[in-house]
């Protein structure tokens, strides 16, 4: 049975909604004349740093000298062994970290370098970790030209590993980025989402400027919470839009397609959504559109209950009716 409570306005409310959220994408970058050789070296089980004008060797290498601001091109190979200069212990590793068992994060100054590299140390137990500890690289079994080619460091003063490979230089690096967290909504946002589960679009009116915001929020003009609930239509006007032409990982639609800002009838702020049902080059400002809802059997407390918006065939709205909402 759902527990209800009374908020300060006197309304009976259900507990705020919460849900796990996962954001992820692959970050791809070109490496250039410094990081390219560094990543190529890691693939080939070699560690390269570079020497700045003051004679110091930096690992990882710097692209520009911090003192002279000149490009740093003097590459120097260092040893795959080094000394822990500082550390902390991780009892409960997180998903995606280098090891799936307790390990140490450490700053490690490799032999031949003057600066420290941050990486994981598989010490086996916290009691074995200490400043001044001698460690060596444990190379990944498969290497592609990435910092993860160093699987971790392990206790040891010597390394019998030998450099290998003479493949093509590494010029591009892709790093998966992932963030997982639990989002808890405000009471007003929860009411908006629960209304979506009933097929309604719910906004709230600012008590000062009388503007209606969908979803409800603190009024950005007056700095006060919106209060009066207002149900708005699922029809609206395209104010601005963009045509997506570039493919990317995880894309649900084949380009080109349109993402638009839609000013719902009865609202004073537009919402972003897809415009489908016509060629992308026929979408225009002022076009009248209507929401296409998914099958009610699949509705949840999510904006995805609306699959997209489509043109209604009505005459376009005059520019003056939405010029203040661009």
N, C-alpha and C positions, 0 to 999 in steps of 0.2 A: 504494500500500500504506500502511495507516495505521500510524504510528509509535507504539509503546507505551513506557511508562516506569514505573518503580517508585517509589511514594510512600513516605513515612517509615513507614507502617504495614506495608509489605511487599507491599501489593496492587499488581498490575500495572494501570496506568491508561492511558487514551487521552488525548491532548491535550484541554484544556478547549474547549468549544464557544464560538463567537462568532457574532454575527449583527448586521446593521444594524437599528436600531429607529427608527421615526418616530412622534412624538407630535404631534398637531395638533388644534386646535379653534378655533372662531370666538368671540372674546371680545366680547360685546355689552354696552354700558353706556349708561345715560341720562346726558345731559351737564349738565343743570341750567342755572342762570341766568348762569353765567360762561363755562364751556367751550362751551355751546350757541352764544352769539353769536360766540365765537372761531372755531369750526368753520364757522359760517354765513359769517363774513367770508372765510375761506380759500376756500370754494366760490365766493365772489363776487370773488376776487382782491383782498381787503383784509386787512390784518393789524391785529388789535386787541390791545392790552394793557390793563392797568388800573393805576390810581395808588393807592398805599398812603398811609397817614397821614403818612409822612415825605416825601412828594412824589415818590418814585421810581416810574418806570413799568416794570412787569414784563411781559416777553414770553417765554414764554406767560404769560397772566394767572393770578393767584392767586385761589383761592376765599376765602381768609381772610388777613387781615393778620398776618404773623408776629410783629409787635410787640404789636398791640392785640388780636389774635384776633377782630376784628370782620369780618363779611362785606365783601368789596371789590366795590363796585358802580360805581365811577367808571371807565368804559371810555374808552380813548384810542386813536385810530388812529395808527399809525406808518408810516414809509416802507418800501417793499419793497427798499430798499438798506441796506447796512450795512458793518461793518468786522470782519474776522477778528481775534479777540482771542487765540485759541489753536487749535492744530490738530495732527492726526496724519495719516499717509498710509497708505492701504490699497492694497497692490500686487495682492492676489488677492481680489477681491470674492467674497462668499459669496452663495449663492442667496437671494433675497428682499431683498437690500440695494438701495438706491436706484439704483445704476448697475452695469452689467455690465463696466466697465472700471476701471482704477486711478483712484482719486479720494481726496479728502481729507475726513476728518471734522473739523468745525470748530465752535468756539463763535463765534457771530456776533451782535454787538450792532447791532440795526437802528437806523437813524437815528430819533431820538425816544424810544428806549428806554434804560433804565439797566441792564438785565440782558441776558445773552446767551442765544441760542437755539441748540441743537445741531442741525446738519443737514449734509448732504453738499455738497461743493463740486466741481464738474466743472472742475478747473483745467487739464486736458489733460496736465500733466506735474508731477512732484514739484517740479521746479526753479521752477515758477511760484508755488507756494504759499509764503506768508510771513505772519507776524503783521503786522497793519496793512493787509493787502490789502483793497481795496474790492470788494464783491460785490453782486449783485442777484439777486432771485428769478427762477427759471425756473418758470413755472406749468405744471402738468400740463394736457394737452389736454382731459381729462375730469375734472371735479372733483365730488366728492360730499359734501364737508364732513368732511375728514379731514386729518391732518398731511401725508399723501402728496399733497395738492393742491399742495403745494410739491414739484415734481419734484426740484429741487436748487437750489443757488446756482451762479452762474457769475461770472467776473471782469467787472467793469463798475461804473462810478460812478453811472450814471444808469439810469432805467427809464422806458420809454414806455408800459408797460402801464397800462390804465385799469380801474378797478373796474367791475363789471357785475353785472346780475342783481338781481331783487327777489323771488325765490322764497320758498317757505315756510321758516321757521326750521328749522335742523337740531337735532333733539332726541335722536337716537340715533346712536351710532357703533359700527361693527363692525370689529374688528381681527383678522386671522388670526394665530394663534400656532402656531409650528412649531419642533420640536426634533428634530434628526437626530443620532444617535450610534451607536457600535458597542458592544454589550454583550458582555463576555467573562465566562462563568460560572466559578464555582469548580469544583474537581474533583468535590466532592460533588454540586453542582447538575447538573453534566454527567452524572454517573451516573444521577441522577433522570430527566433528560430522555431519555437513551438508553434507560432502562427503559420510559418511555412509548412509545417507538417500537417496543417489543416487546409493548405491551399490559399492562404491569405498573405498579403504583403502589409506588414504593420510598421508604421512610423510613429514619431512623437513630435509634438509641437512645442517650440520654444515659448515660454510664457512672456518673453520680452518682445522679440521681433516677430513672433507668430509664424515663423518658418517651420515647415515640416521636414524632419530628417529621417531618411530611410537608409540603413538601419538607425535606430535611436542612438543618440550620443550627446555629449555636452556641446551646447551651441558654440561653434568657433567664433561667432561674432560677439556674443554677449557673455560667454564664459559661465553659463548656468546650465544645469541639467534640463533636458526636455522632459515634459510631464504628460500632457494630454495625449492619449493614444488616438491615432488616426489610421484607418485602413485605407490604403491607396489602391488604385486600379493597377492591373497587370498590363495596361497599355501605356505607351509613352512616346517620346520624341527623341530621335538621335540628335545629340548636340555636337559631339565630335567623335572621330573614329580613327582607327589605323588599320591598314591592310597588312597582315602578316604574310610575308613572302619567303622568309628564311626557315628552312627545316631545322629542328633541334631534337635532341634525345628526349624521349617521353612524350612527344607531341601526339595529341589525340586526333587531330584533323590534318588532312593534307593541304598545304598551302596552294593557292592563296585563300585566306579567310579573313573575316573582319571582327575585331573587338571594338566595341563602341561604348560611349557614355550615353546612358539612356535616362532621360528625365521622365519619371513615371508621373502619370496624371494625378495631381494632388500632392506631389512632393516638391521640395525646393532644392534638392541636391540630386545629381544623377548617380546611377549605379553602373558599374562596368559589366558587360555581358557580350556573348556572341550574337552576331547577326547572320542568320543562314536563310536559305530559301530563295536566294537570288545571286547572280554573279557578283563577286566582290567589287567590280568596277561600277556597279549600279547603286551601291550604298551611298547615301548623301546626307548632309546635314539637314535637319528638319523633317526627315522621313518618319512617318508614323509606323510604329511597330507594336506587336503584341507578344506576350510570353507564350512559349510552347512548353506546357507542363509535362513531366513524365507521367507514367501510369501511376495513379494514386496508390496502388498496392505497393509501390516501391518508395513512397515518400518517407523521408526521415527529417530530422531537425537540421536540414542542410540547404544552402542556396542552390545545390545541384538538383533540387526538385524541379527547378526550371532548366530545361535542357538548352534552350536558346530563345532568341526573339526572332520573329519573322515579320515581313512587311504586311500591313493591313490593307493596302490599296486605297486608304483615305488620302485626301489632298495633304500635301506637306504643311507643317506648321509654319506660320510666318516667323521670320528671323527675330522679330521684336519679342516674340513669346518666350524665347529661350536665350536671348543674348546675354542675360545676366547670369547664366548658368554654365558658361563655357569654361 
